Amino acid sequence: MLKITHFLGQVGPGRACPHATSKALNRYAEENIRAINEQLQKVNAEKDKLFSIIAHDLKSPMAGVYSTSQILAEEGESLSLEEISYMSTAMHKSSKNVLELLNDLMQWARMSQGGMDFSPEKCSISELVNLSLSITRDMAGKKDIAIQSDIPEDLTVLADQSMIKTVIRNVIINAVKFSYRGGNISITATQPGPDVQYCIRDNGIGMSEKIMSTVFSVDKSKRQLGTDGEKGTGLGLVLCKEFVEQHGGRIWVESEPGKGTKVFFTLPGEPGGR
C-alpha cells in the first residue's frame, strides 16, 4: 500500500494520463501479488521440509520405544537384569530424542504463529550463561568435555531470558555433540560497541562450507551425527536464529572441517550498562 501511495504522488494530476496511471497501478498490483505468491511457495516448501523431518525423526525413536517395550512386556520374566538394564537405557535414549524434537517443534510453532511472549529486560550475561550451563554440564561431563566461561560479571544485555537461555543451551549442546571426548568448549562475551557479542567455541569436528550454508535452515541434508553418534532434531539452530533476530541481533558461524566451530551472536547492550 505504501508503494502504491508513493507511486500516486509521482503520477498525480498533471504528470500522467489516467490510462497510464491505471496501467501502472495494475503493474504494481501484479508485482505485489507475484511477490506474495513466491513468499507463500517458500513458506509451504519450508513447511513440507519440516513435516518430512518430523515424520522421519519421530518414527525412528518411537519404533525403538515400541519394540523395546513390547519385548519387556512379553518376555520380561525371562530376561536377565543386565538385559533389562540395557533395553531400558536404549528406550530412555529413544524417548529423550522424541522429547527434544517435540520441545523444539513446539517452540518453533509458537514463534512462527506469533504466540510466544517477548519480554526483554536487563539481564546479567554471566547469570544467563550459568543457568544454561547448569543444564548442559552433565551432558558434557559424560564425554569428559570441559566448558570454560570467561564473561565479565557486570556485562548486561536487554533480552528475553527464556529465549536467550534456549539459544545458549542449544549452541552449547551442539558444541558438546560435535566435540571429541576430552575436548574443550569456551564461552566468551565482549562489548565492542552498543551490542554485546557472544562466542561459543569448540575444538570438535567442524563443518564444511556446504553444511554451514544451510545450518540455519530447515534442511535435512545438512545434519551430521555427533562424535558419539548423537542425532539432532534439525530445528535447534533454526530456533536460535529466530530468537536472536527477534532481539534485533544476528547470528553466524565460522568453521572448518577438523578445526572446530565458533558460533557468534549479538544482543543489544543495556543502556547505561557496561
C-alpha angles and dihedrals in degrees: 000000000000090000092053093045091050090048092051089055088057097046099038127135114323094016105077139003118259091246092055090046091052092050092048092050090050090051091051090048092050091050092050092048090049091051091049092049091050090051091049091050090051092049091048091049090052090048092051091050090049093051090049091053093047093049092049097042095045095045097056101051093036090053088052093050091048096049094044094047089048091055091047091049097046103033103021095117092057096047124097121237089251092055092046091049092050093049093045090053091050091049091049092053092049094049090046090056090050092050092050091051093048092048092051091044093051092050092046091050093048091048093047092050094046091244097125117096116236113204112162117192139162108289136179108239092209091054093049091052093046091052090052092046091054087067099041103040093080091054090048092046092059088062095039090244117158118218118201124190121197107179128142110248093227097051110116138181139189102247147142099248096210093052096045094046086055090051094049092044094050094048093048092048089053091049091052092045094054098038124096122242110281092023130141134238123191129195121198137168129194136173109218091162139347091319128067116230122210124198124191110187132185134179095221136120096305127206138271123238090255093056093044092053091062102029094112096045134083095258121140093197093066096062122103133182121259123247090269094042094268116166125216131211095235090230103079099089091038087061091045092055094048093046094048093046089049085064092049091254133118136229131206142164134229117192148141128197109269093006103084131244138272119203115195129188135167134216130184113267119237111260109248091017126114 
